[in-house]
Amino acid sequence: MLQPPQPAPQDPFRLAPLEAFHGSLGQRVYQSLRQAILTLAYRPGAILRKPAICAALGVSRSPVSDAMARLAVDGLVDVIPQAGTFVARFSMMEIREGAFLREAIEVAAIEQVARSISADQLALLEDNITAQARLIAAGDTGGFYALDGAMHSMLLSFTGFPKLAQVSQTAWLHVDRARQLILPVPGRVAATLDEHRAIHAALQAKDPAAARLAVQTHLRQLVTYLEPLERDRPDLFSP
């Protein structure tokens, strides 16, 4: 049985306005809360107070309750009876499992893409990586992070399988949230860019083995960086 965690200090209230999202009211409330959790605007262990969320978004309790139920299914919040709703803490088991699934998908994809990638696709990838470098130079970590995700989705789309990116993102959900912890680590963003360039170079050479190694090296860095955090920041992780 889940025990109520000790609430983490509440971060300053930062929810994106509903106008930033598309869909029904319930869908937009869900997306706003989900974004706040994934970007760590709400830290692991923080209590989610419905009245404050309703006031911030200008909505009634019903869409907020529905959104929290969906977030619980996603594993992003824990609903504790008679205690409240809390942002889920990280689980290294879930992180390792997500990383395993993501690697299995992307390695299989990149080997296929390396054999078939077109000049136009290589140009799109190069444009994305060039833009990443500009954002790093400008100190825009958030923009870099968004382009990083777009690059991985782009690579998966090059397989011709339209649902592959969605499957990969679902598997990567908990890893993606934890990844926010290491982006501020000095040198990590620049190292990530170098890893992206290695993937591009392997694809340009149409070398499946090199592409496989480049993707494995890139994806495995994340767990390597996160494992010490479980020891150093136990407040962010489940026991």
Number of C-alpha atoms within 10 A of each C-alpha: 4 8 10 17 20 11 17 17 12 14 11 8 12 15 19 17 13 20 10 9 15 11 10 10 15 16 17 21 28 23 21 20 23 21 17 17 21 20 16 17 17 26 21 26 25 23 24 20 12 17 12 11 19 17 11 14 18 11 16 13 14 12 18 23 16 15 21 25 18 16 21 17 11 13 16 22 24 24 20 14 10 7 11 15 23 26 25 25 24 23 17 20 10 16 24 19 16 21 23 15 16 21 22 13 17 22 21 14 22 28 21 18 23 25 13 14 17 15 10 9 15 16 13 15 22 18 12 18 21 13 15 26 17 13 17 17 11 11 11 13 16 14 15 23 18 11 17 18 12 15 20 16 17 16 21 25 16 18 18 11 10 11 10 16 20 12 13 21 17 15 21 22 20 25 25 19 18 26 19 15 14 14 18 11 10 9 9 15 19 15 13 18 19 15 18 22 17 19 24 20 17 20 26 17 13 19 16 20 14 19 26 23 16 22 20 16 15 19 18 14 14 21 17 10 15 19 13 10 18 17 11 10 9 12 18 20 17 15 10
